[in-house]
Amino acid sequence: MTPTTANVINIYKLYGEVFGRHSYHVPESKPLNIDVSFSGIPQNERPKGTIHYGSRFGQSFNKVGAYGQDIWFPIKLTGSKLVGGKIEPIELPIDICTVSVNLMSTIVNTPVVERKGTVTEIINIEDYKFTIRGFLIGKNRTVPEQQILDLVALKESTFVKTLQGGYAELFLPRDCRIVISELEFPEVQGQNHWIRPFQLTCKSDFITDLEFL
């Protein structure tokens, strides 16, 4: 069979068309056909295919795809849903996505009589806000129906939800608990039916228990 690029999808270009911005992209370089080594220069200790782990929780920042490619900063959403009176687990790995993090604090500025400036008080640190933009890809070029339904179920579920992934876990406690506040499936035209974009907004769930005195 003659090789063809008719079915190759440029995810970088598609991301820009759907979300109106571009994710971080490094142009591909031409691979060397021969093994080049130089005397006195140490070899790369982390060649392509090496899994990089964080020092905080030992979480991995990347994974190796089905075709041997490096996938950086994938995420996995987990939770539960109630079906027919039974609790069923939800586990949704997403490889093609970007994650932005917004860290805010509540600050009160109090003016002082006959003094220049104000007294600044940090009242509290707000929940960290995560915005995830990505694509759900159906296997065997089918509509990713189950993935869409799982995302909706996670959004509507009142059970514990978690956001896992090397980058996201840098900002979350060990249990990685979150609360999903918004979920959007943008309109797309002229794109493959088996690639569906989404945008999800969630917040960290730091306080898990309250004591009433």
Backbone bond lengths (Angstrom), bond angles and torsions (degrees), N, CA, C in turn:
res aa  C-N    CA-C-N  psi(-1)  N-CA   C-N-CA  omega(-1)  CA-C   N-CA-C  phi
1 M - - - 1.468 - - 1.527 109.44 -
2 T 1.300 116.46 133.25 1.456 121.11 -179.85 1.518 110.20 -73.93
3 P 1.361 118.82 128.29 1.468 120.69 179.57 1.520 110.78 -60.72
4 T 1.295 116.77 144.16 1.460 122.28 179.88 1.516 109.98 -141.01
5 T 1.324 116.26 152.14 1.468 121.97 177.38 1.532 110.54 -109.48
6 A 1.335 116.24 16.58 1.468 119.77 -176.55 1.515 112.34 -64.03
7 N 1.337 117.61 -27.55 1.459 120.69 -176.08 1.526 112.77 -108.04
8 V 1.328 117.63 14.72 1.460 121.22 178.49 1.524 109.23 -80.80
9 I 1.332 116.67 129.57 1.461 122.26 -179.04 1.517 109.33 -105.32
10 N 1.320 116.88 124.84 1.464 121.80 176.45 1.525 108.23 -87.90
11 I 1.335 116.78 96.75 1.459 121.59 -176.85 1.523 111.19 -63.94
12 Y 1.330 117.53 -37.34 1.462 121.22 -179.78 1.533 110.59 -60.35
13 K 1.334 116.25 -45.78 1.465 120.48 178.99 1.521 110.86 -68.10
14 L 1.333 117.22 -41.22 1.457 121.21 -179.70 1.519 111.36 -63.44
15 Y 1.333 118.08 -38.72 1.464 122.19 178.02 1.526 109.96 -59.83
16 G 1.327 116.87 -44.15 1.463 120.44 179.75 1.511 112.85 -65.26
17 E 1.336 117.16 -37.30 1.457 120.59 180.00 1.528 111.95 -68.40
18 V 1.331 116.86 -37.86 1.464 120.68 -175.40 1.517 111.90 -81.28
19 F 1.342 117.27 -47.37 1.466 120.88 -172.06 1.527 113.95 -99.95
20 G 1.342 117.90 -3.61 1.460 120.29 176.22 1.508 114.24 72.55
21 R 1.305 117.16 18.17 1.465 122.76 177.75 1.511 107.43 -153.09
22 H 1.327 115.82 167.40 1.457 119.04 -178.98 1.518 110.11 -114.02
23 S 1.322 114.80 138.60 1.454 119.65 173.16 1.522 109.02 -75.11
24 Y 1.313 116.09 166.46 1.462 120.17 179.33 1.528 109.21 -63.72
25 H 1.328 116.43 132.03 1.462 119.64 -173.73 1.524 109.53 -139.92
26 V 1.308 115.94 134.87 1.463 122.41 174.97 1.518 107.89 -113.40
27 P 1.334 118.64 118.93 1.466 119.85 -179.12 1.522 111.35 -57.73
28 E 1.325 114.52 146.56 1.450 118.87 -179.58 1.527 110.06 -71.89
29 S 1.318 115.71 143.89 1.455 121.48 175.61 1.515 109.17 -107.17
30 K 1.305 116.02 154.46 1.451 119.77 -179.00 1.529 109.92 -73.03
31 P 1.335 118.00 128.26 1.461 119.61 -179.97 1.515 111.63 -72.05
32 L 1.306 115.40 150.86 1.456 120.95 176.69 1.520 109.35 -80.97
33 N 1.322 116.30 140.00 1.457 120.92 -179.55 1.513 112.32 -87.73
34 I 1.310 116.71 -8.78 1.461 119.89 -178.93 1.518 108.85 -129.15
35 D 1.309 115.43 157.55 1.454 121.09 178.90 1.523 108.58 -87.19
36 V 1.332 115.70 111.43 1.455 120.68 -176.93 1.526 109.26 -102.05
37 S 1.295 117.76 129.25 1.459 122.11 177.25 1.520 108.78 -133.21
38 F 1.328 115.44 145.82 1.455 121.74 -178.43 1.518 108.78 -122.62
39 S 1.287 115.87 135.81 1.453 121.21 -179.17 1.519 110.48 -65.92
40 G 1.320 115.75 132.42 1.456 120.62 176.77 1.511 114.42 87.81
41 I 1.337 118.77 -9.44 1.456 121.64 179.97 1.527 107.80 -104.44
42 P 1.328 118.28 120.75 1.472 119.90 -178.35 1.519 111.35 -66.50
43 Q 1.318 115.94 148.89 1.450 120.71 177.82 1.528 110.24 -73.39
44 N 1.314 115.16 159.06 1.457 121.14 178.96 1.522 109.44 -64.36
45 E 1.316 116.63 120.68 1.454 120.48 -178.70 1.527 112.42 -74.39
46 R 1.319 117.43 -16.53 1.454 121.60 -179.68 1.524 109.98 -128.61
47 P 1.325 117.44 72.38 1.467 119.95 -179.58 1.519 110.76 -69.79
48 K 1.327 116.03 175.20 1.451 121.94 178.27 1.524 109.71 -56.87
49 G 1.333 115.57 134.61 1.450 120.04 -177.28 1.515 113.43 100.48
50 T 1.345 116.99 -8.13 1.461 120.47 177.75 1.525 109.88 -76.64
51 I 1.309 116.38 135.25 1.461 120.97 176.50 1.526 108.63 -88.84
52 H 1.320 116.80 126.64 1.457 122.81 -179.12 1.529 109.18 -98.23
53 Y 1.330 116.03 130.62 1.462 121.20 -176.98 1.528 110.35 -115.43
54 G 1.331 115.72 145.75 1.455 121.53 177.61 1.513 111.24 -79.77
55 S 1.313 115.88 155.75 1.467 121.23 -178.78 1.523 112.17 -87.61
56 R 1.336 117.91 -10.66 1.458 120.43 -176.48 1.530 111.59 -80.06
57 F 1.326 116.21 -60.34 1.461 121.05 -178.88 1.523 112.23 -117.60
58 G 1.329 117.03 1.12 1.453 119.69 -176.14 1.510 113.42 76.10
59 Q 1.354 117.04 19.15 1.456 121.12 -178.76 1.530 110.36 -75.54
60 S 1.318 116.93 149.42 1.468 121.13 -179.15 1.528 109.91 -87.68
61 F 1.333 115.77 141.16 1.458 121.70 179.43 1.531 112.50 -93.11
62 N 1.300 117.88 -16.96 1.462 120.79 -177.12 1.516 109.93 -145.47
63 K 1.324 115.86 172.36 1.456 122.14 177.53 1.522 108.32 -147.30
64 V 1.296 116.44 165.40 1.452 121.57 177.83 1.525 108.48 -100.68
65 G 1.334 116.37 125.47 1.452 121.20 -177.69 1.513 113.05 -74.00
66 A 1.330 115.01 177.86 1.465 120.86 -177.41 1.521 112.19 -64.10
67 Y 1.334 117.12 -23.86 1.462 121.12 -178.89 1.524 112.23 -108.31
68 G 1.334 116.17 18.63 1.455 120.73 175.11 1.514 115.73 85.15
69 Q 1.333 118.04 5.18 1.461 120.90 -178.52 1.530 110.56 -85.01
70 D 1.323 115.66 151.91 1.462 120.77 175.94 1.522 109.66 -78.06
71 I 1.320 117.38 128.47 1.466 123.01 175.31 1.520 106.97 -114.33
72 W 1.332 115.92 114.82 1.457 120.63 -175.59 1.523 111.04 -98.26
73 F 1.328 114.55 138.87 1.459 124.37 174.43 1.528 113.58 56.71
74 P 1.337 118.37 46.92 1.461 119.09 171.30 1.525 109.85 -72.10
75 I 1.312 116.94 163.00 1.462 120.76 178.52 1.527 109.60 -127.92
76 K 1.318 115.59 168.03 1.453 121.34 173.36 1.514 108.34 -143.69
77 L 1.335 116.02 124.77 1.454 122.61 177.47 1.524 108.56 -99.86
78 T 1.311 116.75 131.74 1.457 120.47 179.59 1.522 109.40 -130.35
79 G 1.315 115.48 153.90 1.453 121.42 178.93 1.519 109.40 179.85
80 S 1.312 115.36 -157.09 1.465 121.35 -179.29 1.519 109.02 -145.28
81 K 1.340 114.88 158.68 1.458 121.28 175.73 1.524 108.69 -139.22
82 L 1.323 115.46 156.08 1.454 121.57 -179.08 1.523 109.11 -100.27
83 V 1.330 116.06 117.18 1.464 122.04 -178.97 1.523 108.71 -127.32
84 G 1.330 116.00 114.43 1.453 119.93 177.91 1.515 114.13 59.27
85 G 1.316 116.37 35.94 1.458 120.46 -179.72 1.510 114.12 80.89
86 K 1.345 117.90 1.29 1.461 121.89 178.96 1.524 109.89 -115.96
87 I 1.318 115.53 145.29 1.470 121.24 178.54 1.524 108.93 -89.58
88 E 1.335 116.09 121.71 1.456 121.44 178.61 1.528 109.60 -114.06
89 P 1.337 117.49 137.79 1.465 120.00 -179.60 1.520 112.01 -74.94
90 I 1.332 115.43 151.80 1.463 122.47 174.34 1.527 107.74 -122.69
91 E 1.298 116.48 128.51 1.470 121.62 176.29 1.519 107.69 -136.33
92 L 1.333 116.14 112.97 1.464 121.50 -173.32 1.525 110.47 -124.77
93 P 1.344 118.46 97.41 1.464 120.54 174.97 1.525 110.32 -78.88
94 I 1.325 116.72 138.35 1.468 122.56 179.13 1.521 107.76 -130.71
95 D 1.320 116.02 115.59 1.462 121.00 -176.60 1.523 112.83 -91.44
96 I 1.333 117.16 -35.68 1.465 120.81 -175.13 1.519 108.70 -100.26
97 C 1.323 116.42 94.93 1.457 120.20 -178.33 1.528 110.08 -163.58
98 T 1.318 114.60 165.12 1.459 121.72 171.07 1.526 107.63 -125.38
99 V 1.325 115.63 151.28 1.464 121.45 -178.41 1.522 108.82 -128.43
100 S 1.330 116.59 121.87 1.464 121.05 172.81 1.523 108.79 -109.79
101 V 1.325 116.34 146.93 1.460 122.00 -175.48 1.522 108.99 -124.52
102 N 1.345 115.82 133.88 1.464 122.22 178.99 1.519 108.68 -119.69
103 L 1.345 116.68 117.54 1.456 122.29 -179.57 1.525 108.86 -110.95
104 M 1.339 116.73 121.69 1.460 120.94 -177.59 1.526 110.41 -131.22
105 S 1.318 115.35 154.99 1.466 122.13 176.76 1.520 109.27 -128.69
106 T 1.318 116.08 150.51 1.462 121.28 174.95 1.523 107.81 -90.21
107 I 1.335 116.25 117.58 1.463 122.02 -175.18 1.524 109.49 -121.85
108 V 1.323 116.07 133.50 1.464 122.00 177.38 1.524 108.30 -113.03
109 N 1.339 116.11 125.52 1.463 122.03 177.62 1.531 109.21 -105.68
110 T 1.330 116.22 121.63 1.468 121.77 -178.10 1.528 109.67 -113.75
111 P 1.347 117.10 119.87 1.464 118.51 178.32 1.532 111.26 -70.41
112 V 1.325 116.27 148.30 1.461 123.06 179.97 1.529 108.02 -113.39
113 V 1.340 116.32 134.82 1.459 121.41 -177.89 1.523 110.75 -60.80
114 E 1.321 115.12 130.24 1.460 123.71 175.69 1.526 112.59 56.92
115 R 1.292 116.47 31.79 1.468 121.67 175.74 1.521 109.18 -130.65
116 K 1.290 114.73 147.28 1.460 119.29 176.18 1.532 109.38 -81.19
117 G 1.340 116.15 136.99 1.447 120.16 177.87 1.520 112.72 89.49
118 T 1.306 115.82 -170.82 1.462 122.64 -178.41 1.523 110.12 -134.84
119 V 1.324 114.58 161.69 1.462 120.60 172.40 1.529 107.86 -87.41
120 T 1.295 116.11 121.03 1.461 121.41 -176.33 1.522 109.73 -101.20
121 E 1.337 115.44 125.91 1.459 121.29 179.05 1.523 109.95 -123.01
122 I 1.306 116.26 128.80 1.461 120.91 173.30 1.526 107.26 -87.68
123 I 1.323 116.44 107.88 1.454 121.55 -176.57 1.517 111.58 -75.36
124 N 1.304 116.10 -48.00 1.463 119.70 177.08 1.512 110.22 -161.02
125 I 1.325 116.61 166.99 1.462 123.40 174.26 1.520 107.36 -102.57
126 E 1.311 115.94 120.90 1.456 120.07 -176.06 1.524 111.13 -73.22
127 D 1.337 114.68 166.33 1.459 119.30 175.99 1.520 110.05 -60.33
128 Y 1.324 115.81 142.78 1.452 120.12 177.61 1.528 109.35 -74.20
129 K 1.317 115.91 135.56 1.459 121.56 -177.58 1.523 109.90 -105.07
130 F 1.316 116.74 129.32 1.459 123.14 179.38 1.523 109.54 -114.21
131 T 1.317 116.49 132.23 1.463 121.99 173.09 1.519 107.78 -116.51
132 I 1.321 115.42 118.50 1.462 121.42 -176.32 1.520 108.53 -113.08
133 R 1.316 116.39 122.67 1.465 122.15 175.68 1.520 108.06 -118.28
134 G 1.313 116.43 130.57 1.452 117.95 -177.50 1.509 112.79 -167.31
135 F 1.342 114.80 -165.92 1.451 121.44 -176.76 1.526 109.77 -131.89
136 L 1.324 114.88 138.39 1.455 121.74 171.15 1.523 107.19 -98.67
137 I 1.330 116.58 125.76 1.463 121.11 -174.42 1.518 109.17 -117.19
138 G 1.332 116.15 122.90 1.456 121.25 179.80 1.518 111.70 -78.56
139 K 1.309 116.95 141.77 1.455 121.54 177.56 1.526 109.70 -73.85
140 N 1.338 114.23 147.33 1.466 121.06 179.57 1.531 111.93 56.38
141 R 1.341 114.51 30.77 1.470 121.36 175.93 1.528 112.59 57.23
142 T 1.301 115.35 45.71 1.457 121.75 174.42 1.522 108.86 -113.23
143 V 1.307 117.44 159.32 1.466 121.74 177.71 1.532 108.81 -60.22
144 P 1.330 118.49 128.99 1.475 120.49 -178.60 1.525 111.73 -74.23
145 E 1.309 115.52 60.02 1.462 121.28 -173.76 1.519 112.39 -60.61
146 Q 1.333 116.52 -47.92 1.461 119.23 -176.26 1.520 111.47 -65.91
147 Q 1.327 117.62 -36.74 1.459 120.60 178.04 1.532 110.78 -64.39
148 I 1.335 116.60 -41.07 1.467 120.17 177.94 1.522 110.37 -63.21
149 L 1.333 116.53 -45.18 1.464 120.59 179.51 1.527 111.31 -63.74
150 D 1.330 116.91 -36.86 1.468 119.93 178.32 1.532 111.22 -66.18
151 L 1.327 117.31 -39.51 1.467 120.35 177.47 1.525 110.85 -63.29
152 V 1.331 116.31 -43.84 1.462 120.24 178.98 1.525 110.33 -64.00
153 A 1.336 116.89 -41.40 1.462 120.76 179.14 1.518 111.40 -63.55
154 L 1.334 117.13 -39.23 1.464 120.56 176.65 1.519 111.06 -63.94
155 K 1.333 116.29 -40.83 1.464 120.26 -179.90 1.532 110.96 -62.61
156 E 1.322 117.33 -40.51 1.460 121.03 -174.19 1.523 113.20 -90.36
157 S 1.316 117.59 -12.14 1.459 120.37 -176.19 1.531 111.55 -71.71
158 T 1.344 115.54 144.81 1.462 121.34 175.68 1.526 111.74 -100.01
159 F 1.335 116.73 3.80 1.458 120.65 177.49 1.531 109.86 -82.24
160 V 1.309 115.80 171.80 1.466 121.82 -179.57 1.520 110.32 -64.01
161 K 1.339 116.24 134.36 1.457 122.34 177.27 1.527 109.09 -122.97
162 T 1.317 116.41 147.84 1.464 120.49 179.94 1.523 110.06 -131.54
163 L 1.325 114.84 151.93 1.461 123.51 174.14 1.520 107.11 -119.78
164 Q 1.322 116.68 113.00 1.452 121.58 -178.35 1.515 110.10 -114.29
165 G 1.301 115.74 149.24 1.460 122.49 -177.21 1.511 108.53 152.18
166 G 1.321 116.44 139.99 1.463 120.73 -172.62 1.512 114.87 -52.10
167 Y 1.335 116.91 -45.16 1.463 119.98 -177.86 1.514 111.63 -72.51
168 A 1.335 116.54 -48.00 1.470 120.18 -178.25 1.523 111.60 -62.64
169 E 1.311 117.89 -34.46 1.459 121.55 -177.02 1.526 112.89 -70.99
170 L 1.324 117.32 -11.81 1.467 119.88 174.19 1.526 111.03 -65.35
171 F 1.331 117.68 -23.26 1.457 122.41 -175.30 1.518 113.26 -109.20
172 L 1.316 117.56 -1.18 1.459 121.46 -175.17 1.521 111.04 -114.42
173 P 1.344 117.25 154.56 1.460 119.74 173.93 1.526 110.02 -68.65
174 R 1.298 115.41 178.12 1.454 120.99 -174.03 1.533 112.67 -57.91
175 D 1.337 117.34 -35.83 1.463 119.31 -176.49 1.528 113.21 -79.39
176 C 1.350 117.93 -12.62 1.474 122.84 174.80 1.524 113.20 59.18
177 R 1.325 118.35 31.36 1.464 120.78 -177.48 1.523 111.44 -75.79
178 I 1.329 115.06 141.67 1.464 121.18 179.56 1.525 109.75 -139.13
179 V 1.335 115.17 168.04 1.463 123.56 171.19 1.521 106.91 -128.19
180 I 1.330 116.89 126.24 1.467 121.30 -179.03 1.525 109.15 -87.71
181 S 1.314 116.64 123.10 1.470 121.17 -177.64 1.518 113.16 -102.59
182 E 1.333 118.13 -32.20 1.464 120.65 -177.61 1.525 109.89 -142.28
183 L 1.308 115.46 146.54 1.463 122.47 175.28 1.522 108.18 -144.90
184 E 1.319 116.11 127.17 1.462 121.17 -177.34 1.525 109.72 -134.14
185 F 1.338 114.89 139.09 1.454 121.82 172.36 1.524 107.27 -113.98
186 P 1.342 118.36 100.09 1.466 120.74 -174.33 1.528 111.85 -63.69
187 E 1.318 114.32 153.05 1.466 120.58 175.73 1.521 109.54 -70.05
188 V 1.315 117.18 135.71 1.462 122.16 176.39 1.521 108.77 -131.28
189 Q 1.328 115.40 146.61 1.460 120.97 179.36 1.518 109.11 -132.39
190 G 1.313 115.06 137.86 1.459 120.01 175.64 1.511 114.63 70.73
191 Q 1.335 117.55 21.06 1.456 120.73 -179.53 1.527 109.34 -110.77
192 N 1.313 114.80 166.62 1.455 120.29 -179.88 1.525 110.84 -63.65
193 H 1.314 115.86 139.36 1.463 120.75 -177.70 1.526 112.06 -69.86
194 W 1.321 118.19 -18.91 1.461 120.66 -176.56 1.525 113.07 -94.59
195 I 1.334 116.78 6.43 1.470 121.54 175.21 1.522 107.47 -124.04
196 R 1.327 117.19 110.79 1.456 121.86 -176.53 1.528 109.75 -118.48
197 P 1.347 117.88 121.34 1.465 120.64 178.29 1.521 111.58 -78.95
198 F 1.319 115.70 157.03 1.461 121.23 175.96 1.521 108.79 -150.72
199 Q 1.316 115.56 160.52 1.458 122.67 173.87 1.520 108.06 -135.96
200 L 1.315 116.35 126.18 1.462 121.94 -175.48 1.518 109.59 -127.15
201 T 1.329 115.37 135.74 1.461 121.62 176.22 1.517 109.03 -118.25
202 C 1.315 116.21 129.17 1.463 120.65 179.61 1.523 109.82 -141.14
203 K 1.328 115.06 164.89 1.449 121.78 -179.67 1.523 110.12 -128.59
204 S 1.305 115.35 151.84 1.458 119.94 175.92 1.521 109.74 -66.85
205 D 1.315 115.72 149.22 1.467 121.71 -179.33 1.526 107.45 -116.10
206 F 1.339 115.64 77.40 1.456 120.62 -174.55 1.527 112.55 -71.49
207 I 1.339 116.70 -45.21 1.475 120.96 -174.14 1.526 107.94 -91.79
208 T 1.311 116.66 113.46 1.463 121.81 -177.00 1.522 112.77 -110.50
209 D 1.332 117.60 -7.49 1.474 119.21 178.60 1.518 109.46 -147.23
210 L 1.304 115.86 147.41 1.471 123.18 177.52 1.511 109.03 -128.95
211 E 1.334 115.82 144.19 1.454 121.26 175.99 1.529 108.54 -115.29
212 F 1.317 116.45 124.77 1.466 121.38 -179.83 1.533 107.78 -100.73
213 L 1.317 115.48 120.87 1.468 120.95 -177.97 1.520 110.71 -103.09
